[in-house]
Amino acid sequence: MRTLGALIWKDLITEARTRELVTSMSLVAFLALVIMSLALGASPDLAAAAAPGILWVTVSFAATLGLARSHALEQERQALQGLLLTPVSRSLLYLGKFGANLVLVLILECVVVAAFAVLFANDLGRRAGWIALPLGLGAVGFTAVGTLLGAMTSSTRLREVLLPILLLPVALPAIILSLAGIGAVLDGRALADLFRPAKMLAAVDIIFIVLGMWLYGYAVEE
């Protein structure tokens, strides 16, 4: 656990010093929400109905940008090669990178939810506590897949283009289940309608994490 904590802390300290990933992801997300608010501002009912989709479209594209860049930074600084020389298992390296990326994606989601509540004048902020469950679980699955595929595409010249093409279809089960949970919260349905997709989403997250731990060693080996 100490090794895993050190790996996560390493990436978070690097990000805290540069603020490159959080700033770029938050700016992209905010601009996307501004465009959507201008497009849907005249139709509050339509914006309310499309709220789950708006949230996930914004989060997925902004997070993909950060996931691609996080691996590119290690490639440019040859930090990954140094980590591969350490006596640490590849699965633990994956969990360290996954943990750091997950923290950044969760921060992004907080920014998106806050900006959405302001721009769309929605009561989303009052339900943020319940929305955190499906949105957070969705972030786990999305980040688990993104961390693995980001490692696979980091050494390619078209990683910023290739990663979204690979990531979004694979992460679609997590996104769909998260959308179902968010929709249940915003529609004011019973808690059973929230917990049902949440349980399935948790199972999908576990599968994605296990696959990531298994395949990460093959992804980073040249």
CYANA upper distance limits for C-alpha pairs under 8 A (distance plus 0.5 A):
  1 MET  CA      5 GLY  CA      6.54
  2 ARG  CA      6 ALA  CA      6.60
  3 THR  CA      7 LEU  CA      6.77
  4 LEU  CA      8 ILE  CA      6.81
  4 LEU  CA     92 LEU  CA      7.02
  4 LEU  CA     93 LEU  CA      8.21
  4 LEU  CA     95 LEU  CA      7.64
  4 LEU  CA     96 GLY  CA      6.00
  5 GLY  CA      9 TRP  CA      6.44
  5 GLY  CA     96 GLY  CA      7.77
  6 ALA  CA     10 LYS  CA      6.50
  7 LEU  CA     11 ASP  CA      7.27
  7 LEU  CA     93 LEU  CA      7.78
  7 LEU  CA     96 GLY  CA      5.46
  7 LEU  CA     97 LYS  CA      7.66
  8 ILE  CA     12 LEU  CA      6.83
  8 ILE  CA     96 GLY  CA      5.31
  8 ILE  CA     97 LYS  CA      6.90
  8 ILE  CA     99 GLY  CA      6.45
  8 ILE  CA    100 ALA  CA      5.50
  9 TRP  CA     13 ILE  CA      6.43
  9 TRP  CA    100 ALA  CA      7.94
 10 LYS  CA     14 THR  CA      6.79
 11 ASP  CA     15 GLU  CA      6.72
 11 ASP  CA     97 LYS  CA      7.97
 11 ASP  CA    100 ALA  CA      6.57
 12 LEU  CA     16 ALA  CA      6.53
 12 LEU  CA    100 ALA  CA      6.62
 13 ILE  CA     17 ARG  CA      6.77
 14 THR  CA     18 THR  CA      6.97
 15 GLU  CA     19 ARG  CA      5.58
 15 GLU  CA     20 GLU  CA      7.06
 15 GLU  CA     21 LEU  CA      7.37
 15 GLU  CA     22 VAL  CA      8.28
 19 ARG  CA     23 THR  CA      6.40
 20 GLU  CA     24 SER  CA      6.64
 21 LEU  CA     25 MET  CA      6.48
 21 LEU  CA     66 GLY  CA      5.97
 21 LEU  CA     69 ARG  CA      7.79
 21 LEU  CA     70 SER  CA      7.83
 21 LEU  CA    104 LEU  CA      8.44
 22 VAL  CA     26 SER  CA      6.40
 22 VAL  CA     66 GLY  CA      8.08
 22 VAL  CA    104 LEU  CA      7.10
 22 VAL  CA    107 ILE  CA      8.33
 22 VAL  CA    108 LEU  CA      7.58
 23 THR  CA     27 LEU  CA      6.55
 24 SER  CA     28 VAL  CA      6.71
 24 SER  CA     66 GLY  CA      8.06
 25 MET  CA     29 ALA  CA      6.63
 25 MET  CA     62 ALA  CA      5.40
 25 MET  CA     63 ALA  CA      6.83
 25 MET  CA     65 LEU  CA      7.20
 25 MET  CA     66 GLY  CA      6.58
 25 MET  CA    108 LEU  CA      7.44
 26 SER  CA     30 PHE  CA      6.51
 26 SER  CA     62 ALA  CA      7.74
 26 SER  CA    108 LEU  CA      6.61
 26 SER  CA    111 VAL  CA      7.32
 26 SER  CA    112 VAL  CA      8.18
 27 LEU  CA     31 LEU  CA      6.66
 28 VAL  CA     32 ALA  CA      6.67
 28 VAL  CA     62 ALA  CA      6.36
 29 ALA  CA     33 LEU  CA      6.73
 29 ALA  CA     58 THR  CA      5.93
 29 ALA  CA     59 VAL  CA      7.23
 29 ALA  CA     61 PHE  CA      8.38
 29 ALA  CA     62 ALA  CA      6.10
 29 ALA  CA    112 VAL  CA      7.11
 30 PHE  CA     34 VAL  CA      6.67
 30 PHE  CA    112 VAL  CA      7.55
 30 PHE  CA    115 ALA  CA      7.41
 31 LEU  CA     35 ILE  CA      6.80
 32 ALA  CA     36 MET  CA      6.79
 32 ALA  CA     58 THR  CA      6.85
 33 LEU  CA     37 SER  CA      6.47
 33 LEU  CA     54 ILE  CA      8.30
 33 LEU  CA     58 THR  CA      7.49
 33 LEU  CA    115 ALA  CA      8.03
 33 LEU  CA    116 PHE  CA      7.36
 33 LEU  CA    119 LEU  CA      8.12
 34 VAL  CA     38 LEU  CA      6.73
 34 VAL  CA    119 LEU  CA      7.64
 35 ILE  CA     39 ALA  CA      6.75
 36 MET  CA     40 LEU  CA      6.49
 36 MET  CA     41 GLY  CA      8.44
 36 MET  CA     54 ILE  CA      8.31
 37 SER  CA     41 GLY  CA      5.65
 37 SER  CA    119 LEU  CA      6.86
 37 SER  CA    120 PHE  CA      6.75
 38 LEU  CA     42 ALA  CA      8.45
 40 LEU  CA     44 PRO  CA      7.40
 40 LEU  CA     46 LEU  CA      7.50
 40 LEU  CA     47 ALA  CA      6.31
 41 GLY  CA     47 ALA  CA      7.98
 41 GLY  CA    120 PHE  CA      7.75
 43 SER  CA     47 ALA  CA      6.79
 44 PRO  CA     48 ALA  CA      6.65
 44 PRO  CA    120 PHE  CA      8.25
 45 ASP  CA     49 ALA  CA      6.72
 46 LEU  CA     50 ALA  CA      6.58
 47 ALA  CA     51 ALA  CA      6.38
 47 ALA  CA    120 PHE  CA      7.98
 48 ALA  CA    122 ASN  CA      7.88
 50 ALA  CA     54 ILE  CA      6.56
 51 ALA  CA     55 LEU  CA      6.63
 52 PRO  CA     56 TRP  CA      6.85
 52 PRO  CA    179 LEU  CA      6.14
 52 PRO  CA    182 ILE  CA      6.47
 52 PRO  CA    183 GLY  CA      6.65
 53 GLY  CA     57 VAL  CA      6.45
 53 GLY  CA    179 LEU  CA      7.46
 54 ILE  CA     58 THR  CA      6.63
 55 LEU  CA     59 VAL  CA      6.63
 55 LEU  CA    112 VAL  CA      7.55
 55 LEU  CA    113 VAL  CA      7.89
 55 LEU  CA    116 PHE  CA      8.30
 56 TRP  CA     60 SER  CA      6.20
 56 TRP  CA    175 ILE  CA      7.83
 56 TRP  CA    179 LEU  CA      8.15
 57 VAL  CA     61 PHE  CA      6.79
 58 THR  CA     62 ALA  CA      6.66
 58 THR  CA    112 VAL  CA      8.02
 59 VAL  CA     63 ALA  CA      6.21
 59 VAL  CA    108 LEU  CA      7.67
 59 VAL  CA    109 GLU  CA      6.97
 59 VAL  CA    112 VAL  CA      7.66
 60 SER  CA     64 THR  CA      6.47
 60 SER  CA    168 LEU  CA      8.36
 61 PHE  CA     65 LEU  CA      6.98
 61 PHE  CA    164 PRO  CA      8.24
 62 ALA  CA     66 GLY  CA      7.17
 63 ALA  CA     67 LEU  CA      6.62
 63 ALA  CA    105 VAL  CA      6.62
 63 ALA  CA    108 LEU  CA      8.00
 64 THR  CA     68 ALA  CA      6.64
 64 THR  CA    146 GLY  CA      7.76
 64 THR  CA    163 LEU  CA      7.81
 64 THR  CA    164 PRO  CA      6.86
 65 LEU  CA     69 ARG  CA      6.79
 65 LEU  CA    160 GLU  CA      7.49
 66 GLY  CA     70 SER  CA      6.50
 67 LEU  CA     71 HIS  CA      7.27
 67 LEU  CA    101 ASN  CA      7.48
 67 LEU  CA    143 THR  CA      8.44
 67 LEU  CA    146 GLY  CA      6.87
 67 LEU  CA    147 THR  CA      7.18
 67 LEU  CA    150 GLY  CA      6.77
 68 ALA  CA     72 ALA  CA      6.87
 68 ALA  CA    150 GLY  CA      6.03
 68 ALA  CA    154 SER  CA      7.36
 68 ALA  CA    159 ARG  CA      7.18
 68 ALA  CA    160 GLU  CA      6.56
 68 ALA  CA    163 LEU  CA      7.32
 69 ARG  CA     73 LEU  CA      6.66
 69 ARG  CA    160 GLU  CA      8.44
 70 SER  CA     74 GLU  CA      7.43
 70 SER  CA    101 ASN  CA      8.42
 71 HIS  CA     75 GLN  CA      6.88
 71 HIS  CA    150 GLY  CA      6.80
 71 HIS  CA    151 ALA  CA      6.71
 71 HIS  CA    154 SER  CA      6.26
 72 ALA  CA     76 GLU  CA      6.63
 72 ALA  CA    154 SER  CA      6.03
 72 ALA  CA    155 SER  CA      8.08
 73 LEU  CA     77 ARG  CA      6.71
 74 GLU  CA     78 GLN  CA      6.14
 74 GLU  CA     79 ALA  CA      5.39
 74 GLU  CA     80 LEU  CA      5.99
 75 GLN  CA     79 ALA  CA      7.09
 75 GLN  CA     80 LEU  CA      6.84
 75 GLN  CA    154 SER  CA      7.65
 75 GLN  CA    155 SER  CA      7.65
 78 GLN  CA     82 GLY  CA      7.23
 79 ALA  CA     83 LEU  CA      6.83
 80 LEU  CA     84 LEU  CA      6.68
 81 GLN  CA     85 LEU  CA      7.05
 82 GLY  CA     86 THR  CA      7.36
 83 LEU  CA     88 VAL  CA      8.38
 83 LEU  CA     93 LEU  CA      8.41
 84 LEU  CA     88 VAL  CA      8.10
 84 LEU  CA     90 ARG  CA      8.25
 88 VAL  CA     92 LEU  CA      7.21
 88 VAL  CA     93 LEU  CA      7.53
 89 SER  CA     93 LEU  CA      6.98
 90 ARG  CA     94 TYR  CA      6.74
 90 ARG  CA    213 MET  CA      7.82
 90 ARG  CA    216 TYR  CA      6.96
 90 ARG  CA    217 GLY  CA      5.58
 91 SER  CA     95 LEU  CA      6.80
 91 SER  CA    212 GLY  CA      8.21
 91 SER  CA    213 MET  CA      4.87
 91 SER  CA    214 TRP  CA      7.04
 91 SER  CA    216 TYR  CA      7.07
 91 SER  CA    217 GLY  CA      7.47
 92 LEU  CA     96 GLY  CA      6.65
 92 LEU  CA    213 MET  CA      7.98
 93 LEU  CA     97 LYS  CA      6.79
 94 TYR  CA     98 PHE  CA      6.38
 94 TYR  CA    147 THR  CA      8.05
 94 TYR  CA    148 LEU  CA      8.13
 94 TYR  CA    212 GLY  CA      7.56
 94 TYR  CA    213 MET  CA      6.50
 94 TYR  CA    216 TYR  CA      6.72
 95 LEU  CA     99 GLY  CA      6.34
 95 LEU  CA    213 MET  CA      7.62
 96 GLY  CA    100 ALA  CA      6.85
 97 LYS  CA    101 ASN  CA      6.62
 97 LYS  CA    147 THR  CA      7.49
 98 PHE  CA    102 LEU  CA      6.45
 98 PHE  CA    143 THR  CA      7.14
 98 PHE  CA    144 ALA  CA      6.63
 98 PHE  CA    147 THR  CA      6.31
 99 GLY  CA    103 VAL  CA      6.90
100 ALA  CA    104 LEU  CA      7.10
101 ASN  CA    105 VAL  CA      6.71
101 ASN  CA    143 THR  CA      7.17
101 ASN  CA    147 THR  CA      7.93
102 LEU  CA    106 LEU  CA      6.56
102 LEU  CA    139 ALA  CA      7.49
102 LEU  CA    140 VAL  CA      7.04
102 LEU  CA    143 THR  CA      6.43
103 VAL  CA    107 ILE  CA      6.76
104 LEU  CA    108 LEU  CA      6.72
105 VAL  CA    109 GLU  CA      6.71
105 VAL  CA    139 ALA  CA      7.20
105 VAL  CA    143 THR  CA      8.01
106 LEU  CA    110 CYS  CA      6.85
106 LEU  CA    136 GLY  CA      7.37
106 LEU  CA    139 ALA  CA      7.40
107 ILE  CA    111 VAL  CA      6.93
108 LEU  CA    112 VAL  CA      6.68
109 GLU  CA    113 VAL  CA      6.57
109 GLU  CA    135 LEU  CA      8.29
110 CYS  CA    114 ALA  CA      6.68
111 VAL  CA    115 ALA  CA      6.57
112 VAL  CA    116 PHE  CA      6.41
113 VAL  CA    117 ALA  CA      6.68
113 VAL  CA    124 LEU  CA      8.02
113 VAL  CA    125 GLY  CA      7.84
113 VAL  CA    128 ALA  CA      8.16
114 ALA  CA    118 VAL  CA      6.96
114 ALA  CA    125 GLY  CA      7.48
115 ALA  CA    119 LEU  CA      6.49
116 PHE  CA    120 PHE  CA      6.22
116 PHE  CA    121 ALA  CA      8.25
116 PHE  CA    122 ASN  CA      8.06
116 PHE  CA    124 LEU  CA      8.27
117 ALA  CA    121 ALA  CA      6.05
117 ALA  CA    122 ASN  CA      5.67
117 ALA  CA    123 ASP  CA      7.19
117 ALA  CA    124 LEU  CA      6.08
117 ALA  CA    125 GLY  CA      6.24
118 VAL  CA    122 ASN  CA      7.79
123 ASP  CA    127 ARG  CA      7.51
124 LEU  CA    128 ALA  CA      6.53
124 LEU  CA    186 LEU  CA      8.01
127 ARG  CA    131 ILE  CA      6.70
127 ARG  CA    185 VAL  CA      7.88
127 ARG  CA    186 LEU  CA      8.02
128 ALA  CA    132 ALA  CA      6.41
129 GLY  CA    133 LEU  CA      8.02
130 TRP  CA    134 PRO  CA      8.38
130 TRP  CA    185 VAL  CA      7.18
131 ILE  CA    135 LEU  CA      6.53
131 ILE  CA    181 GLY  CA      8.18
131 ILE  CA    182 ILE  CA      6.22
131 ILE  CA    185 VAL  CA      7.00
132 ALA  CA    136 GLY  CA      5.92
133 LEU  CA    137 LEU  CA      6.58
133 LEU  CA    198 ALA  CA      7.97
134 PRO  CA    138 GLY  CA      6.42
134 PRO  CA    177 LEU  CA      8.27
134 PRO  CA    178 SER  CA      5.37
134 PRO  CA    179 LEU  CA      8.08
134 PRO  CA    181 GLY  CA      5.88
134 PRO  CA    182 ILE  CA      6.64
134 PRO  CA    194 LEU  CA      8.40
134 PRO  CA    198 ALA  CA      6.49
134 PRO  CA    201 LEU  CA      8.40
135 LEU  CA    139 ALA  CA      6.71
135 LEU  CA    178 SER  CA      6.43
135 LEU  CA    182 ILE  CA      7.64
136 GLY  CA    140 VAL  CA      6.95
137 LEU  CA    141 GLY  CA      7.16
137 LEU  CA    178 SER  CA      7.73
137 LEU  CA    198 ALA  CA      7.91
137 LEU  CA    201 LEU  CA      7.11
137 LEU  CA    202 ALA  CA      7.00
137 LEU  CA    205 ASP  CA      7.83
138 GLY  CA    142 PHE  CA      6.56
138 GLY  CA    174 ALA  CA      5.90
138 GLY  CA    175 ILE  CA      6.46
138 GLY  CA    177 LEU  CA      8.11
138 GLY  CA    178 SER  CA      5.81
138 GLY  CA    201 LEU  CA      7.54
138 GLY  CA    205 ASP  CA      8.38
139 ALA  CA    143 THR  CA      6.31
140 VAL  CA    144 ALA  CA      6.50
140 VAL  CA    205 ASP  CA      6.71
141 GLY  CA    145 VAL  CA      6.86
141 GLY  CA    171 ALA  CA      7.41
141 GLY  CA    174 ALA  CA      6.29
141 GLY  CA    201 LEU  CA      8.42
141 GLY  CA    204 VAL  CA      7.39
141 GLY  CA    205 ASP  CA      5.01
141 GLY  CA    206 ILE  CA      8.42
141 GLY  CA    208 PHE  CA      6.74
141 GLY  CA    209 ILE  CA      7.99
142 PHE  CA    146 GLY  CA      6.52
142 PHE  CA    171 ALA  CA      6.03
142 PHE  CA    174 ALA  CA      7.15
142 PHE  CA    175 ILE  CA      7.99
143 THR  CA    147 THR  CA      6.30
144 ALA  CA    148 LEU  CA      7.14
144 ALA  CA    205 ASP  CA      8.00
144 ALA  CA    208 PHE  CA      6.45
144 ALA  CA    209 ILE  CA      6.04
144 ALA  CA    212 GLY  CA      7.12
145 VAL  CA    149 LEU  CA      6.67
145 VAL  CA    167 LEU  CA      7.29
145 VAL  CA    170 VAL  CA      7.87
145 VAL  CA    171 ALA  CA      6.99
145 VAL  CA    208 PHE  CA      6.76
145 VAL  CA    209 ILE  CA      8.13
145 VAL  CA    212 GLY  CA      7.41
146 GLY  CA    150 GLY  CA      6.04
146 GLY  CA    163 LEU  CA      8.41
146 GLY  CA    167 LEU  CA      6.57
147 THR  CA    151 ALA  CA      6.80
147 THR  CA    212 GLY  CA      8.34
148 LEU  CA    152 MET  CA      7.02
148 LEU  CA    212 GLY  CA      6.17
148 LEU  CA    215 LEU  CA      8.07
148 LEU  CA    216 TYR  CA      6.48
148 LEU  CA    219 ALA  CA      7.74
149 LEU  CA    153 THR  CA      6.69
149 LEU  CA    163 LEU  CA      7.20
149 LEU  CA    166 LEU  CA      7.82
149 LEU  CA    167 LEU  CA      7.25
149 LEU  CA    219 ALA  CA      8.47
150 GLY  CA    154 SER  CA      6.21
150 GLY  CA    159 ARG  CA      8.37
150 GLY  CA    163 LEU  CA      6.90
151 ALA  CA    155 SER  CA      8.34
151 ALA  CA    216 TYR  CA      8.09
151 ALA  CA    219 ALA  CA      6.56
151 ALA  CA    220 VAL  CA      6.67
152 MET  CA    219 ALA  CA      5.46
152 MET  CA    220 VAL  CA      7.19
153 THR  CA    158 LEU  CA      8.45
153 THR  CA    159 ARG  CA      5.73
153 THR  CA    162 LEU  CA      7.45
153 THR  CA    163 LEU  CA      6.95
154 SER  CA    159 ARG  CA      6.25
155 SER  CA    159 ARG  CA      7.87
158 LEU  CA    162 LEU  CA      6.31
159 ARG  CA    163 LEU  CA      6.14
160 GLU  CA    164 PRO  CA      7.76
161 VAL  CA    165 ILE  CA      7.30
162 LEU  CA    166 LEU  CA      6.86
163 LEU  CA    167 LEU  CA      6.22
164 PRO  CA    168 LEU  CA      6.21
165 ILE  CA    169 PRO  CA      7.77
166 LEU  CA    170 VAL  CA      7.17
167 LEU  CA    171 ALA  CA      6.46
168 LEU  CA    172 LEU  CA      6.44
171 ALA  CA    175 ILE  CA      6.92
172 LEU  CA    176 ILE  CA      6.51
173 PRO  CA    177 LEU  CA      6.73
173 PRO  CA    204 VAL  CA      8.10
174 ALA  CA    178 SER  CA      6.57
174 ALA  CA    201 LEU  CA      6.49
174 ALA  CA    204 VAL  CA      7.17
174 ALA  CA    205 ASP  CA      7.90
175 ILE  CA    179 LEU  CA      6.58
176 ILE  CA    180 ALA  CA      6.81
177 LEU  CA    181 GLY  CA      6.90
177 LEU  CA    197 PRO  CA      5.96
177 LEU  CA    198 ALA  CA      7.64
177 LEU  CA    200 MET  CA      7.88
177 LEU  CA    201 LEU  CA      6.40
178 SER  CA    182 ILE  CA      6.70
178 SER  CA    197 PRO  CA      7.71
178 SER  CA    198 ALA  CA      7.79
178 SER  CA    201 LEU  CA      7.56
179 LEU  CA    183 GLY  CA      6.47
180 ALA  CA    184 ALA  CA      6.75
180 ALA  CA    194 LEU  CA      8.15
180 ALA  CA    197 PRO  CA      7.04
181 GLY  CA    185 VAL  CA      6.95
181 GLY  CA    193 ASP  CA      7.67
181 GLY  CA    194 LEU  CA      5.36
181 GLY  CA    195 PHE  CA      7.99
181 GLY  CA    197 PRO  CA      6.42
181 GLY  CA    198 ALA  CA      7.05
182 ILE  CA    186 LEU  CA      6.75
182 ILE  CA    194 LEU  CA      8.13
183 GLY  CA    187 ASP  CA      6.46
184 ALA  CA    188 GLY  CA      6.70
184 ALA  CA    189 ARG  CA      5.81
184 ALA  CA    190 ALA  CA      8.08
184 ALA  CA    193 ASP  CA      6.49
184 ALA  CA    194 LEU  CA      6.17
185 VAL  CA    189 ARG  CA      6.80
185 VAL  CA    194 LEU  CA      7.21
189 ARG  CA    193 ASP  CA      6.98
189 ARG  CA    194 LEU  CA      8.33
190 ALA  CA    194 LEU  CA      7.63
191 LEU  CA    195 PHE  CA      6.65
192 ALA  CA    196 ARG  CA      6.40
193 ASP  CA    197 PRO  CA      7.68
194 LEU  CA    198 ALA  CA      6.79
195 PHE  CA    199 LYS  CA      6.48
196 ARG  CA    200 MET  CA      7.16
197 PRO  CA    201 LEU  CA      6.41
198 ALA  CA    202 ALA  CA      6.60
199 LYS  CA    203 ALA  CA      6.93
200 MET  CA    204 VAL  CA      6.81
201 LEU  CA    205 ASP  CA      6.62
202 ALA  CA    206 ILE  CA      6.84
203 ALA  CA    207 ILE  CA      6.88
204 VAL  CA    208 PHE  CA      6.71
205 ASP  CA    209 ILE  CA      6.64
206 ILE  CA    210 VAL  CA      6.62
207 ILE  CA    211 LEU  CA      6.63
208 PHE  CA    212 GLY  CA      6.54
209 ILE  CA    213 MET  CA      6.69
210 VAL  CA    214 TRP  CA      6.74
211 LEU  CA    215 LEU  CA      6.50
212 GLY  CA    216 TYR  CA      6.06
213 MET  CA    217 GLY  CA      8.22
215 LEU  CA    219 ALA  CA      6.88
216 TYR  CA    220 VAL  CA      6.82
217 GLY  CA    221 GLU  CA      6.76
